[in-house]
Amino acid sequence: MLSKNQIKLINKLKLKKHRIESNLFVAEGIKTIKELLQSDLKLQHIYTTELFNIETDLETLISEADLKRISCLTTPNKALAVFEMPDSKPIDLSQLCVALDDVRDPGNLGTIIRLCDWFGIRDLVCNVGTVDCFNPKVVQATMGSITRVNINYLNLESFLNDVSVPVFGAFMEGENVYTHKHLLDSGILVMGNEANGVSKAVESLITEKIAIPRFGALKATESLNVATATSILLSEFKRRTIEK
């Protein structure tokens, strides 16, 4: 049975302010939680309608009604766990990393984290206006990939101003990524905000503007979803490294 204090704590973790204060975040769903349990993340507690049978006393069997009281999901998925937030590691600029300029949608960020994991991108750099990676909806969308990508939040303009590696940026008017001659296996790929793209301040620090060409007969599509665009660009970067 859940206590009032447990319910209060878990529900407070839905807000970024309280996640930062407590250094805790929530993960939901059997599959996601099992992925996180296999990582170096420190478990604080699991609340579940079906016991995991793991060797820990940090597990409480609760009713479906209690799970609904603490879940962020419309249809709760049998379990909710609370983990301690990991410390970010230094950024390795000897290999390609991805930078996000104020991506706001949790689903987009979660998908981009999964893409970084899929394509072997170790570092994801997020401007401070980007949605929190420990937002429950982001954690859910990563399906465990959040444990395998090093995520740093910082002032993106200041960060890019201090680097000496190529900085690629996704723009509608950029050079065709499929014919671009200088895609590298190191540097930074900057992806912009869903509505406004890359900000003017960050744009001034881009050294290589690249674009995904439109092949439709009318070429009337305004833009691609930022996560979709990220997948296409990362695929092309990685294809070039294989062909070397």
Residue, then its C-alpha position, 0 to 999 in steps of 0.5 A: m500500500l502506498s503512503k500519502n508521503q510516497i504518493k506526494l513525492i512521486n507526483k511531485l517528480k512530474l515537475k522539473k523543479h522537484r526532480i532537480e531538488s530531489n535528484l530523482f526521476v520516474a520511469e514507467g512500464i515493465k520493459t523500460i524499467k528492466e532496461l534501466l535496472q540493467s544500467d548503472l542507475k541507482l534504483q530508489h524504489i519500484y511500485t508494481t502490480e506484478l513483482f519483478n522478483i529481483e533481489t532487492d527490498l526496494e520493491t512494493l506490490i501495489s494495486e492498479a488503483d494506486l498505480k493510477r494515482i501516481s502514474c503519468l500515463t493515461t493507461p498505466n503499464k503495471a509498474l513505476a520506478v524511481f531512480e536517482m539521476p546520473d551525473s553527466k560525463p565530459i563531452d567527447l568531441s573526437q567523435l560526432c555528437v548531436a546538439l539540440d537548439d531548444v527542442r521542446d516536444p518530449g516525444n521528439l527528444g525521447t526519439i532523438i535519444r533513441l536515435c543517438d543510441w541506435f547510431g552510436i552517438r555517445d554525446l547529446v548536447c542540449n541547449v538549456g531551453t530544451v525539454d528536460c530529458f528526465n521528463p516522464k514522457v521523455v523517459q518513456a519515449t527513450m525505451g531505456s536508451i537514456t542510460r546509454v547516451n551522455i546528455n548535457y544541458l548547457n548554453l549552446e551558443s557559448f559551447l559552440n563558440d569555444v569548440s574547434v571542430p566542424v559544426f554542421g547545422a540542419f537548414m532548409e537552404g543548406e547544401n544537399v546532404y547526399t552530395h555534401k563532400h565534407l561529412l565527417d565522423s567527428g564534429i557537432l550536428v545541430m538540430g533546431n527547434e520544432a517551430n523556429g529551427v536553429s536560432k540566429a545566435v546559434e546559426s552564426l556559429i554553424t560552419e557547414k549548413i546541410a539540408i535534406p532535399r525534397f523529392g516530391a513532384l510539387k516540393a510543397t512540404e514545409s519541413l520534416n519533423v525534427a526527430t525524422a530529420t535527425s534520423i536521416l542525417l545521422s544515417e547519412f553521416k554513418r553511411r559515409t564512415i562505412e564507405k571510407 
